[in-house]
Amino acid sequence: MASRGQVLKLFKLLHRTRQEVFKNDTRALEAARQKINEEFKNNRNETSAAKINECLYRGKICYKTTLLTLINQQKSISPEENMPFSPKG
């Protein structure tokens, strides 16, 4: 069964990730904050262990997808740092 601690940990993780991904975009930061809070609020009174685990799974998938997007953005910003050889030689 999912514990309250797991849910809170995911909540915090999503908010920290949002802050990193949308670092310089205040509108996106606010939109992501509202969406995260809304999703958790909508499922606040859920008591079914299966449903809670399903929500945790979806949240973890969202986190991983967002994290991969951030990694890909960073690679596209400075591809030279990620190349195994120098393009000049």
C-alpha positions, 0 to 999 in steps of 0.5 A: 500500500502506498504511504502518505510519505510516498505521495508527499515525496512525489508531490515535492519531486514534481514541484522541484522538477517544474522549477528546474524545467521552467526556470525562466518562464514564469507563466509556465512555472505557474501553469505547472504549479496549478496543474500539479496542485489540481491533480493532487487535490482531485485525488486527495480523498482517495482511499483505495490502495490500487487507485493511489498506486495507479496515481503514483505510477502516473505521477512518476511517469510524468516526472520521468518524462519531464526529466528526460525533456530537461536533459534533451533540452540541455543537450541541444543547448550545448551539444559540443559538451556531449560529443565524444570527440571534438568537431575540429579535430 
